[in-house]
């Protein structure tokens, strides 16, 4: 199927596009992306910078990009990370999440080679949860990941994906898909990786909202946060930075 641009998708699936992700200009998929210098509020960050050298790979959601992580990266820098240890993986939101997960595997290997680290931490949002879980569980990526933080991840699917079933990624994201079955059967949190999720009844996109929770993970119920609101929530992002440093 021919890939459609985000601009055209906005006209076809306006409701889904607005809520699932943020449209923005982005570098080529899989590029080792500079983190930028935008500042963020220190709310929710640690009192003292955390001591960590673990590189962090951020994985956006459906129709997202590296730009989604500007605030998160600022929070991580406030918590002791250097920009050289913060990376954003980009993938094709309209393609195939198996291909996207394989791309993540290559990206992580490149980050490890560039930084000299034996493992990375992964922070994902929305459909990025599917990409990450497939990498860790099906492709054996858990051996390269110290921590996995899933923010409103579509880890068990979401019925909201019914709005964009013309795309393979959305069919994979729909509850009951063969893709969901692969990443949820048996152990949902394999290996020695530390897993944590953040989910909220106010999400509005992950339906049911409990879909984000992973068996064997530390599952954090956020009192009330919207699906996109997490990306600017410095309190939750500060919690995630401390989790990755633990």
C-alpha positions in Angstrom: 0.0 0.0 0.0 1.3 3.4 -0.9 2.3 5.5 2.1 0.2 8.6 2.6 1.6 11.8 4.0 0.5 13.0 7.5 -1.1 16.0 5.7 -3.3 13.8 3.5 -4.1 11.5 6.5 -5.3 14.6 8.4 -8.0 15.0 5.7 -9.0 11.3 5.7 -8.8 10.5 9.4 -8.8 13.8 11.2 -10.1 12.6 14.5 -7.6 9.7 14.7 -4.7 11.9 13.6 -5.3 14.6 16.1 -5.5 12.4 19.1 -3.0 9.6 18.3 0.0 11.8 17.6 1.5 15.1 16.9 2.4 16.0 13.3 5.7 17.7 12.7 8.7 17.8 10.4 11.1 15.0 11.2 14.5 13.6 10.1 14.7 10.2 8.3 13.3 7.2 10.2 15.9 5.5 12.4 18.3 8.4 12.5 20.3 9.1 15.6 18.5 12.3 16.4 20.0 15.3 18.3 18.1 16.0 21.5 17.8 19.8 21.1 18.0 22.4 23.9 14.4 23.3 24.8 13.9 23.9 28.5 11.2 22.3 30.6 9.7 22.9 34.0 11.6 21.2 36.8 8.3 20.0 38.4 8.4 16.4 39.2 12.2 16.0 38.8 14.6 14.8 41.4 15.9 17.3 44.0 19.5 16.5 42.9 20.6 15.3 39.4 20.6 11.6 39.1 23.9 9.8 38.5 23.4 7.6 35.4 25.2 6.8 32.1 22.4 4.6 30.7 21.5 5.9 27.2 17.8 6.4 26.7 15.9 5.6 23.4 12.5 7.3 23.1 9.9 5.6 20.8 7.0 7.8 19.7 3.4 6.7 19.0 1.1 6.6 15.9 1.9 9.6 13.6 4.4 10.9 16.1 8.1 12.0 15.7 11.2 12.9 17.6 9.6 16.2 18.3 7.2 14.5 20.7 10.1 14.0 23.1 11.4 17.6 23.5 9.9 18.0 27.0 10.9 14.5 28.1 14.5 15.0 27.0 14.6 18.3 28.9 13.4 16.6 32.0 16.0 13.8 31.6 18.7 16.4 31.2 17.5 18.1 34.4 17.9 14.8 36.1 21.5 14.3 35.1 21.5 12.9 31.5 23.7 14.5 28.9 22.3 15.2 25.5 24.7 12.7 24.0 22.9 9.9 25.8 19.4 10.8 24.7 18.1 9.4 21.3 14.7 9.4 19.5 13.8 6.5 17.2 11.5 7.3 14.3 9.5 4.8 12.2 6.8 4.5 9.6 3.4 4.9 11.3 1.6 3.5 8.3 3.8 0.5 7.5 4.3 -2.6 9.6 5.2 -2.8 13.3 7.3 -5.9 12.7 9.5 -3.9 10.4 9.4 -1.0 12.9 10.5 -3.3 15.7 13.4 -4.6 13.5 14.4 -1.0 12.8 14.4 -0.4 16.6 16.7 -3.4 17.1 19.2 -1.9 14.6 18.8 1.6 16.2 19.5 0.2 19.7 22.6 -1.6 18.4 23.8 1.7 16.8 23.2 3.6 20.1 25.2 0.9 22.0 28.0 1.1 19.5 28.0 4.9 19.6 27.9 5.2 23.4 29.8 2.1 24.4 27.0 1.1 26.7 26.0 -2.6 27.1 22.3 -1.7 27.5 19.9 1.1 26.9 16.6 2.2 28.5 13.5 2.5 26.3 10.7 5.0 26.9 7.7 4.6 24.6 4.3 6.2 24.1 1.1 4.8 22.6 1.8 2.6 19.6 5.5 2.8 20.5 4.5 0.2 23.1 3.8 -2.4 20.4 7.1 -1.6 18.6 9.0 -1.9 21.9 7.3 -5.1 23.2 7.8 -6.9 19.9 11.5 -5.9 20.0 12.0 -7.0 23.6 9.9 -10.2 23.5 9.8 -11.6 19.9 13.2 -10.3 18.7 15.0 -11.0 22.0 15.8 -7.3 22.6 15.4 -7.6 26.4 19.0 -8.6 26.7 19.9 -5.1 25.5 17.4 -3.1 27.6 17.8 -2.3 31.2 14.5 -0.5 31.7 11.3 -0.3 29.7 8.9 2.6 30.5 5.6 2.5 28.7 3.5 5.7 28.7 -0.1 5.0 27.7 1.2 2.2 25.6 -1.2 0.3 23.4 0.3 -2.9 24.8 -2.9 -5.0 24.7 -4.4 -3.0 21.8 -7.0 -0.2 21.6 -10.4 -0.2 20.0 -9.7 3.3 18.9 -7.5 1.8 16.2 -10.7 1.0 14.4 -10.6 4.6 13.0 -7.5 3.8 10.9 -7.8 0.1 9.9 -6.7 0.8 6.4 -3.2 0.8 7.7 -1.4 -2.4 8.8 -0.1 -0.8 12.0 -3.6 0.0 13.1 -4.9 -3.5 12.4 -2.0 -4.8 14.5 -3.0 -2.3 17.2 -6.6 -3.5 17.4 -7.4 -5.8 20.3 -7.3 -9.5 19.4 -4.9 -9.1 16.5 -2.3 -11.8 15.8 0.4 -9.1 16.6 -1.1 -8.4 20.0 -1.3 -12.2 20.6 2.4 -12.5 19.9 3.5 -9.9 22.4 1.0 -10.8 25.2 1.1 -14.6 25.2 3.1 -16.1 28.1 5.6 -13.8 29.8 4.7 -10.2 29.1 7.9 -8.9 30.8 10.7 -11.3 29.7 14.3 -11.2 30.8 16.0 -9.1 33.5 14.6 -5.8 32.1 12.8 -3.7 34.6 9.3 -2.8 33.3 7.0 0.0 34.3 3.8 1.5 32.8 1.8 4.7 33.3 -1.9 4.7 32.5 -5.0 6.7 33.2 -8.8 6.5 33.0 -8.7 9.9 31.4 -6.6 8.7 28.5 -9.4 8.7 26.0 -7.4 6.9 23.2 -6.2 3.6 24.8 -9.5 1.8 25.2 -9.8 0.1 27.6 -7.3 2.3 29.4 -6.1 -0.7 31.4 -4.6 -2.1 28.1 -1.3 -0.4 29.0 -0.7 -2.5 32.0 1.8 -5.4 31.7 1.8 -8.5 33.9 5.0 -8.4 35.9 5.6 -4.7 35.5 5.2 -1.9 38.0 1.9 -0.4 36.7 1.3 3.2 37.8 -2.3 4.5 37.7 -2.1 8.2 37.0 -5.1 10.0 38.5 -6.1 11.9 35.4 -4.1 12.5 32.3 -5.0 12.6 28.6 -3.2 10.5 26.0 -1.2 13.4 24.5 -1.0 15.3 27.8 1.6 12.8 29.1 4.1 14.2 26.6 4.2 17.5 28.5 3.6 16.1 32.0 6.9 16.9 33.8 5.7 15.1 37.0 5.2 11.8 35.2 8.3 12.3 33.1 10.3 13.0 36.3 9.0 9.7 37.7 10.1 7.9 34.6 13.6 9.5 34.8 13.9 8.2 38.4 12.7 4.8 37.4 15.3 4.5 34.6 18.0 5.6 37.1 16.9 3.0 39.6 
